[in-house]
Amino acid sequence: MLAAMELVLCVLWLLVV
């Protein structure tokens, strides 16, 4: 589950940057 959350955060970060 944690991996999925980290993946989502990574995607969101990429979208922001």
mmCIF entry with sequence, helices, sheets and N, C-alpha, C, O atoms, coordinates in Angstrom:
data_MODEL
# 
_entry.id   MODEL 
# 
_entity.id                         1 
_entity.type                       polymer 
_entity.pdbx_number_of_molecules   1 
# 
_entity_poly.entity_id                      1 
_entity_poly.type                           'polypeptide(L)' 
_entity_poly.nstd_linkage                   no 
_entity_poly.nstd_monomer                   no 
_entity_poly.pdbx_seq_one_letter_code       MLAAMELVLCVLWLLVV 
_entity_poly.pdbx_seq_one_letter_code_can   MLAAMELVLCVLWLLVV 
_entity_poly.pdbx_strand_id                 A 
# 
loop_
_entity_poly_seq.entity_id 
_entity_poly_seq.num 
_entity_poly_seq.mon_id 
_entity_poly_seq.hetero 
1 1  MET n 
1 2  LEU n 
1 3  ALA n 
1 4  ALA n 
1 5  MET n 
1 6  GLU n 
1 7  LEU n 
1 8  VAL n 
1 9  LEU n 
1 10 CYS n 
1 11 VAL n 
1 12 LEU n 
1 13 TRP n 
1 14 LEU n 
1 15 LEU n 
1 16 VAL n 
1 17 VAL n 
# 
_struct_asym.id          A 
_struct_asym.entity_id   1 
# 
_struct_conf.conf_type_id            HELX_P 
_struct_conf.id                      HELX_P1 
_struct_conf.pdbx_PDB_helix_id       AA1 
_struct_conf.beg_label_comp_id       LEU 
_struct_conf.beg_label_asym_id       A 
_struct_conf.beg_label_seq_id        2 
_struct_conf.pdbx_beg_PDB_ins_code   ? 
_struct_conf.end_label_comp_id       VAL 
_struct_conf.end_label_asym_id       A 
_struct_conf.end_label_seq_id        16 
_struct_conf.pdbx_end_PDB_ins_code   ? 
_struct_conf.beg_auth_comp_id        LEU 
_struct_conf.beg_auth_asym_id        A 
_struct_conf.beg_auth_seq_id         2 
_struct_conf.end_auth_comp_id        VAL 
_struct_conf.end_auth_asym_id        A 
_struct_conf.end_auth_seq_id         16 
_struct_conf.pdbx_PDB_helix_class    1 
_struct_conf.details                 ? 
_struct_conf.pdbx_PDB_helix_length   15 
# 
_struct_conf_type.id          HELX_P 
_struct_conf_type.criteria    ? 
_struct_conf_type.reference   ? 
# 
loop_
_atom_site.group_PDB 
_atom_site.id 
_atom_site.type_symbol 
_atom_site.label_atom_id 
_atom_site.label_alt_id 
_atom_site.label_comp_id 
_atom_site.label_asym_id 
_atom_site.label_entity_id 
_atom_site.label_seq_id 
_atom_site.pdbx_PDB_ins_code 
_atom_site.Cartn_x 
_atom_site.Cartn_y 
_atom_site.Cartn_z 
_atom_site.occupancy 
_atom_site.B_iso_or_equiv 
_atom_site.pdbx_formal_charge 
_atom_site.auth_seq_id 
_atom_site.auth_comp_id 
_atom_site.auth_asym_id 
_atom_site.auth_atom_id 
_atom_site.pdbx_PDB_model_num 
ATOM 1  N N  . MET A 1 1  ? 0.838 -1.209 0.000   1.00 0.00 ? 1  MET A N  1 
ATOM 2  C CA . MET A 1 1  ? 0.000 0.000  0.000   1.00 0.00 ? 1  MET A CA 1 
ATOM 3  C C  . MET A 1 1  ? 0.869 1.254  0.000   1.00 0.00 ? 1  MET A C  1 
ATOM 4  O O  . MET A 1 1  ? 0.591 2.226  -0.702  1.00 0.00 ? 1  MET A O  1 
ATOM 5  N N  . LEU A 1 2  ? 1.917 1.205  0.798   1.00 0.00 ? 2  LEU A N  1 
ATOM 6  C CA . LEU A 1 2  ? 2.819 2.369  0.885   1.00 0.00 ? 2  LEU A CA 1 
ATOM 7  C C  . LEU A 1 2  ? 3.437 2.680  -0.472  1.00 0.00 ? 2  LEU A C  1 
ATOM 8  O O  . LEU A 1 2  ? 3.586 3.841  -0.853  1.00 0.00 ? 2  LEU A O  1 
ATOM 9  N N  . ALA A 1 3  ? 3.795 1.619  -1.195  1.00 0.00 ? 3  ALA A N  1 
ATOM 10 C CA . ALA A 1 3  ? 4.400 1.820  -2.521  1.00 0.00 ? 3  ALA A CA 1 
ATOM 11 C C  . ALA A 1 3  ? 3.438 2.581  -3.430  1.00 0.00 ? 3  ALA A C  1 
ATOM 12 O O  . ALA A 1 3  ? 3.845 3.472  -4.175  1.00 0.00 ? 3  ALA A O  1 
ATOM 13 N N  . ALA A 1 4  ? 2.158 2.219  -3.360  1.00 0.00 ? 4  ALA A N  1 
ATOM 14 C CA . ALA A 1 4  ? 1.150 2.875  -4.206  1.00 0.00 ? 4  ALA A CA 1 
ATOM 15 C C  . ALA A 1 4  ? 1.059 4.357  -3.857  1.00 0.00 ? 4  ALA A C  1 
ATOM 16 O O  . ALA A 1 4  ? 0.994 5.208  -4.744  1.00 0.00 ? 4  ALA A O  1 
ATOM 17 N N  . MET A 1 5  ? 1.054 4.658  -2.558  1.00 0.00 ? 5  MET A N  1 
ATOM 18 C CA . MET A 1 5  ? 0.979 6.051  -2.111  1.00 0.00 ? 5  MET A CA 1 
ATOM 19 C C  . MET A 1 5  ? 2.186 6.831  -2.603  1.00 0.00 ? 5  MET A C  1 
ATOM 20 O O  . MET A 1 5  ? 2.050 7.966  -3.058  1.00 0.00 ? 5  MET A O  1 
ATOM 21 N N  . GLU A 1 6  ? 3.379 6.224  -2.514  1.00 0.00 ? 6  GLU A N  1 
ATOM 22 C CA . GLU A 1 6  ? 4.600 6.889  -2.975  1.00 0.00 ? 6  GLU A CA 1 
ATOM 23 C C  . GLU A 1 6  ? 4.530 7.139  -4.475  1.00 0.00 ? 6  GLU A C  1 
ATOM 24 O O  . GLU A 1 6  ? 4.990 8.172  -4.962  1.00 0.00 ? 6  GLU A O  1 
ATOM 25 N N  . LEU A 1 7  ? 3.946 6.180  -5.212  1.00 0.00 ? 7  LEU A N  1 
ATOM 26 C CA . LEU A 1 7  ? 3.803 6.335  -6.659  1.00 0.00 ? 7  LEU A CA 1 
ATOM 27 C C  . LEU A 1 7  ? 2.905 7.525  -6.975  1.00 0.00 ? 7  LEU A C  1 
ATOM 28 O O  . LEU A 1 7  ? 3.206 8.331  -7.856  1.00 0.00 ? 7  LEU A O  1 
ATOM 29 N N  . VAL A 1 8  ? 1.797 7.622  -6.243  1.00 0.00 ? 8  VAL A N  1 
ATOM 30 C CA . VAL A 1 8  ? 0.861 8.735  -6.451  1.00 0.00 ? 8  VAL A CA 1 
ATOM 31 C C  . VAL A 1 8  ? 1.551 10.061 -6.149  1.00 0.00 ? 8  VAL A C  1 
ATOM 32 O O  . VAL A 1 8  ? 1.416 11.022 -6.906  1.00 0.00 ? 8  VAL A O  1 
ATOM 33 N N  . LEU A 1 9  ? 2.287 10.113 -5.046  1.00 0.00 ? 9  LEU A N  1 
ATOM 34 C CA . LEU A 1 9  ? 2.999 11.343 -4.670  1.00 0.00 ? 9  LEU A CA 1 
ATOM 35 C C  . LEU A 1 9  ? 4.020 11.707 -5.737  1.00 0.00 ? 9  LEU A C  1 
ATOM 36 O O  . LEU A 1 9  ? 4.187 12.882 -6.064  1.00 0.00 ? 9  LEU A O  1 
ATOM 37 N N  . CYS A 1 10 ? 4.700 10.711 -6.278  1.00 0.00 ? 10 CYS A N  1 
ATOM 38 C CA . CYS A 1 10 ? 5.698 10.952 -7.321  1.00 0.00 ? 10 CYS A CA 1 
ATOM 39 C C  . CYS A 1 10 ? 5.033 11.550 -8.555  1.00 0.00 ? 10 CYS A C  1 
ATOM 40 O O  . CYS A 1 10 ? 5.538 12.515 -9.129  1.00 0.00 ? 10 CYS A O  1 
ATOM 41 N N  . VAL A 1 11 ? 3.909 10.983 -8.961  1.00 0.00 ? 11 VAL A N  1 
ATOM 42 C CA . VAL A 1 11 ? 3.182 11.477 -10.132 1.00 0.00 ? 11 VAL A CA 1 
ATOM 43 C C  . VAL A 1 11 ? 2.721 12.907 -9.898  1.00 0.00 ? 11 VAL A C  1 
ATOM 44 O O  . VAL A 1 11 ? 2.872 13.760 -10.773 1.00 0.00 ? 11 VAL A O  1 
ATOM 45 N N  . LEU A 1 12 ? 2.159 13.175 -8.720  1.00 0.00 ? 12 LEU A N  1 
ATOM 46 C CA . LEU A 1 12 ? 1.689 14.524 -8.396  1.00 0.00 ? 12 LEU A CA 1 
ATOM 47 C C  . LEU A 1 12 ? 2.850 15.499 -8.433  1.00 0.00 ? 12 LEU A C  1 
ATOM 48 O O  . LEU A 1 12 ? 2.712 16.608 -8.949  1.00 0.00 ? 12 LEU A O  1 
ATOM 49 N N  . TRP A 1 13 ? 4.000 15.098 -7.888  1.00 0.00 ? 13 TRP A N  1 
ATOM 50 C CA . TRP A 1 13 ? 5.182 15.955 -7.885  1.00 0.00 ? 13 TRP A CA 1 
ATOM 51 C C  . TRP A 1 13 ? 5.615 16.263 -9.318  1.00 0.00 ? 13 TRP A C  1 
ATOM 52 O O  . TRP A 1 13 ? 5.971 17.398 -9.635  1.00 0.00 ? 13 TRP A O  1 
ATOM 53 N N  . LEU A 1 14 ? 5.582 15.243 -10.179 1.00 0.00 ? 14 LEU A N  1 
ATOM 54 C CA . LEU A 1 14 ? 5.968 15.442 -11.581 1.00 0.00 ? 14 LEU A CA 1 
ATOM 55 C C  . LEU A 1 14 ? 5.009 16.417 -12.256 1.00 0.00 ? 14 LEU A C  1 
ATOM 56 O O  . LEU A 1 14 ? 5.423 17.247 -13.065 1.00 0.00 ? 14 LEU A O  1 
ATOM 57 N N  . LEU A 1 15 ? 3.729 16.310 -11.918 1.00 0.00 ? 15 LEU A N  1 
ATOM 58 C CA . LEU A 1 15 ? 2.733 17.213 -12.500 1.00 0.00 ? 15 LEU A CA 1 
ATOM 59 C C  . LEU A 1 15 ? 2.991 18.644 -12.038 1.00 0.00 ? 15 LEU A C  1 
ATOM 60 O O  . LEU A 1 15 ? 2.879 19.585 -12.824 1.00 0.00 ? 15 LEU A O  1 
ATOM 61 N N  . VAL A 1 16 ? 3.335 18.806 -10.760 1.00 0.00 ? 16 VAL A N  1 
ATOM 62 C CA . VAL A 1 16 ? 3.598 20.141 -10.207 1.00 0.00 ? 16 VAL A CA 1 
ATOM 63 C C  . VAL A 1 16 ? 4.850 20.733 -10.863 1.00 0.00 ? 16 VAL A C  1 
ATOM 64 O O  . VAL A 1 16 ? 4.865 21.904 -11.243 1.00 0.00 ? 16 VAL A O  1 
ATOM 65 N N  . VAL A 1 17 ? 5.885 19.921 -10.990 1.00 0.00 ? 17 VAL A N  1 
ATOM 66 C CA . VAL A 1 17 ? 7.153 20.385 -11.573 1.00 0.00 ? 17 VAL A CA 1 
ATOM 67 C C  . VAL A 1 17 ? 7.084 20.234 -13.082 1.00 0.00 ? 17 VAL A C  1 
ATOM 68 O O  . VAL A 1 17 ? 8.043 20.564 -13.780 1.00 0.00 ? 17 VAL A O  1 
# 
